[in-house]
Amino acid sequence: MRIAMWSGPRNLSTAMMYAFGARDDFAVMDEPFYAPYLAATGFDHPMWDQIIAAHETDPAVVGETCMQEGTPHMYMKHMPHHMVAGFPMEWAEDCINIHLIRHPARVIASYAAKREAPTLEDIGFVQQTALFDKLGGIVIDSTDIRARPEQMLRLLCDAIGLPFDPAMLKWSAGPRREDGVWAKHWYGAVHRSTGIDTAEGPLPEVPQELQPVLDAALPHYVGLHQRRVSP
């Protein structure tokens, strides 16, 4: 089994990678197309130089890597906006494609706390809709997972034909060897965690200057949310 988990940033995606990585039967990959995306676009992201130096930047090579089997399973954490036009996608056609979503108000507030104000391109909602239309797959909402971790992980495993493993609920605090080099900037909260966070509170206020980003992202979120696996 090869799982491609598609998610925008600040969306429980690293915690989900840790949950699957806690199983004995999975190997995991952390955003393998991030370095090719930065090399192709030149976008100024935190730790740009270190990411380019530490990770493969050729999308064709990365696409071949994404064809690898795991131990016996492989879990790949991907971001839709990393898939620049012309990047290989054939590797994803026989994956189990899962689309992890989160309300864009939460994404925008969390992203802005780690980097300057995000654009619609940065948070990946438009690209995720396009990928869902192309690949299909299963949709799951991070808010549901945080509210009922065991129930939602069991539902997800059932949906993909995988036995649930209680190891998915707990892991040791600290970084993991599979982390990308960017973990130093982005993964502080999950490195302090030992499991999936508790339920989220009310939606955060979005600054007025970011309201257009929220307005543009929201229809994409709603469209996928309506298709989600729910308790």
C-alpha positions as CSV (number, residue, x, y, z in Angstrom):
1,M,0.0,0.0,0.0
2,R,1.2,3.5,-0.9
3,I,-0.6,6.4,0.6
4,A,-0.3,9.9,-0.8
5,M,-1.7,12.3,1.9
6,W,-2.4,15.7,0.3
7,S,-2.6,18.7,2.6
8,G,-2.0,22.4,2.7
9,P,0.3,23.8,5.4
10,R,-0.6,24.2,9.1
11,N,-3.1,21.4,8.8
12,L,-2.2,18.5,11.2
13,S,-0.2,17.0,8.3
14,T,2.9,16.4,10.3
15,A,1.0,14.8,13.2
16,M,-0.7,12.5,10.7
17,M,2.7,11.6,9.3
18,Y,3.9,10.8,12.8
19,A,0.8,8.7,13.5
20,F,1.5,6.5,10.4
21,G,5.2,6.5,11.1
22,A,4.5,5.1,14.6
23,R,3.3,1.9,13.0
24,D,5.8,-0.9,12.4
25,D,4.4,-1.6,9.0
26,F,4.9,1.9,7.4
27,A,7.8,3.9,6.1
28,V,7.1,7.6,5.7
29,M,8.3,10.5,3.4
30,D,8.1,14.1,4.3
31,E,7.1,16.5,1.5
32,P,9.5,15.1,-1.1
33,F,8.5,17.7,-3.7
34,Y,9.2,20.7,-1.5
35,A,12.8,21.1,-2.7
36,P,11.9,20.7,-6.4
37,Y,9.1,23.3,-5.8
38,L,11.4,25.8,-4.3
39,A,14.1,25.2,-7.0
40,A,11.5,25.6,-9.8
41,T,9.7,28.7,-8.5
42,G,12.4,30.5,-6.5
43,F,9.9,31.4,-3.9
44,D,11.5,32.9,-0.8
45,H,10.6,30.4,2.0
46,P,12.3,30.0,5.4
47,M,15.5,27.9,5.2
48,W,15.5,28.0,1.4
49,D,19.2,27.5,1.1
50,Q,19.3,24.6,3.6
51,I,16.3,22.9,1.9
52,I,17.9,23.1,-1.6
53,A,21.2,21.8,-0.2
54,A,19.8,18.9,1.8
55,H,17.1,17.5,-0.5
56,E,16.7,16.2,-4.1
57,T,15.6,19.0,-6.4
58,D,15.0,17.1,-9.6
59,P,11.2,16.4,-9.8
60,A,11.7,13.3,-12.1
61,V,14.0,11.7,-9.5
62,V,11.6,12.5,-6.7
63,G,8.8,11.0,-8.8
64,E,10.7,7.8,-9.1
65,T,11.3,7.8,-5.4
66,C,7.6,8.1,-4.8
67,M,7.1,4.7,-6.6
68,Q,9.0,2.9,-3.8
69,E,7.2,0.4,-1.6
70,G,7.5,0.7,2.2
71,T,7.9,-1.8,5.0
72,P,5.5,-3.1,3.6
73,H,3.6,0.1,3.3
74,M,4.6,3.7,2.4
75,Y,3.0,6.9,3.6
76,M,3.9,10.1,1.8
77,K,3.1,13.6,3.1
78,H,2.5,15.9,0.1
79,M,1.3,19.5,-0.4
80,P,-0.8,20.2,-3.5
81,H,0.9,23.5,-4.3
82,H,4.3,21.8,-4.5
83,M,3.1,20.1,-7.7
84,V,4.3,22.7,-10.3
85,A,3.0,22.3,-13.8
86,G,5.1,19.7,-15.6
87,F,6.1,17.8,-12.4
88,P,5.5,14.1,-12.8
89,M,2.2,12.8,-11.4
90,E,2.1,9.2,-12.8
91,W,3.4,7.9,-9.5
92,A,0.2,9.1,-7.7
93,E,-2.3,7.2,-10.0
94,D,-2.0,3.9,-8.2
95,C,-1.7,5.4,-4.7
96,I,-4.4,5.7,-2.1
97,N,-5.0,9.4,-2.3
98,I,-6.2,11.1,0.8
99,H,-7.0,14.8,1.1
100,L,-6.6,16.3,4.5
101,I,-8.4,19.6,4.9
102,R,-8.8,22.3,7.5
103,H,-10.9,25.5,7.6
104,P,-8.9,28.2,5.9
105,A,-9.4,30.7,8.7
106,R,-7.4,28.3,11.0
107,V,-4.8,27.7,8.2
108,I,-4.3,31.4,7.6
109,A,-4.0,32.3,11.3
110,S,-1.5,29.5,11.9
111,Y,0.6,30.2,8.8
112,A,0.8,33.9,9.5
113,A,2.2,33.2,12.9
114,K,5.2,31.3,11.3
115,R,5.8,33.4,8.2
116,E,4.5,36.7,6.7
117,A,1.0,37.0,5.5
118,P,0.1,34.0,3.2
119,T,-1.2,34.2,-0.3
120,L,-3.9,32.0,-1.8
121,E,-1.0,30.2,-3.6
122,D,0.8,29.5,-0.3
123,I,-2.1,27.6,1.4
124,G,-3.0,25.3,-1.5
125,F,-6.8,25.2,-1.5
126,V,-7.2,25.8,-5.2
127,Q,-4.5,23.2,-6.1
128,Q,-6.1,20.7,-3.7
129,T,-9.5,21.0,-5.5
130,A,-7.7,20.4,-8.8
131,L,-5.9,17.4,-7.5
132,F,-9.1,15.9,-6.0
133,D,-10.8,16.4,-9.4
134,K,-7.8,14.7,-11.1
135,L,-7.1,11.8,-8.7
136,G,-10.2,11.4,-6.6
137,G,-9.7,9.8,-3.2
138,I,-10.8,10.1,0.4
139,V,-11.4,13.4,2.2
140,I,-10.8,13.8,5.9
141,D,-11.0,17.0,8.0
142,S,-8.4,17.7,10.6
143,T,-10.9,19.3,13.0
144,D,-12.8,16.0,13.1
145,I,-9.5,14.1,13.8
146,R,-8.6,16.4,16.6
147,A,-12.0,16.1,18.2
148,R,-12.1,12.3,18.0
149,P,-8.6,11.0,17.2
150,E,-9.1,7.3,17.7
151,Q,-12.5,7.2,16.1
152,M,-11.4,9.1,13.1
153,L,-8.2,7.2,12.6
154,R,-10.2,3.9,12.8
155,L,-12.7,5.3,10.2
156,L,-9.8,6.3,7.9
157,C,-8.1,2.9,8.2
158,D,-11.4,1.2,7.5
159,A,-11.9,3.4,4.4
160,I,-8.6,2.4,2.9
161,G,-8.7,-1.3,3.9
162,L,-6.0,-1.1,6.6
163,P,-6.2,-2.6,10.1
164,F,-6.2,0.1,12.8
165,D,-3.0,0.1,15.0
166,P,-3.3,1.7,18.4
167,A,0.4,2.8,18.0
168,M,-1.0,5.6,15.8
169,L,-2.3,7.4,18.8
170,K,1.0,8.0,20.6
171,W,4.7,8.8,19.7
172,S,7.7,10.0,21.5
173,A,8.3,13.8,21.7
174,G,11.0,15.3,19.6
175,P,12.0,15.2,15.9
176,R,12.0,12.1,13.8
177,R,14.7,11.0,11.3
178,E,12.2,11.3,8.4
179,D,11.7,15.0,9.0
180,G,12.7,17.4,6.3
181,V,15.4,19.9,7.2
182,W,12.6,22.5,7.4
183,A,11.3,20.9,10.6
184,K,13.5,23.3,12.6
185,H,11.3,26.2,11.5
186,W,7.8,24.6,11.2
187,Y,7.5,21.6,13.5
188,G,8.0,23.0,17.0
189,A,4.5,22.2,18.2
190,V,4.4,18.7,16.9
191,H,7.9,18.0,18.3
192,R,6.6,18.9,21.7
193,S,3.6,16.6,21.3
194,T,3.1,12.9,22.0
195,G,-0.1,12.5,20.1
196,I,-2.8,14.3,18.2
197,D,-3.8,17.6,19.8
198,T,-7.1,18.1,21.5
199,A,-10.2,19.6,19.9
200,E,-9.9,23.0,18.4
201,G,-11.6,26.1,19.7
202,P,-13.7,28.7,17.9
203,L,-12.5,29.9,14.5
204,P,-9.9,32.6,14.8
205,E,-10.3,36.2,13.5
206,V,-8.6,36.8,10.2
207,P,-6.9,40.2,9.7
208,Q,-8.8,42.4,7.3
209,E,-5.9,42.4,4.8
210,L,-6.1,38.6,4.6
211,Q,-9.9,38.5,4.2
212,P,-9.7,38.2,0.4
213,V,-7.5,35.1,0.8
214,L,-10.1,33.6,3.2
215,D,-12.9,34.4,0.8
216,A,-11.1,32.8,-2.2
217,A,-10.2,29.7,-0.3
218,L,-13.5,29.0,1.5
219,P,-15.5,27.6,-1.5
220,H,-12.7,25.1,-2.1
221,Y,-12.8,24.0,1.5
222,V,-16.6,23.7,1.6
223,G,-16.6,21.7,-1.6
224,L,-14.2,19.1,-0.1
225,H,-15.7,19.3,3.3
226,Q,-19.0,18.0,1.9
227,R,-17.2,14.9,0.7
228,R,-15.3,14.1,3.9
229,V,-15.3,10.9,5.9
230,S,-17.3,11.8,9.0
231,P,-18.2,10.1,12.3
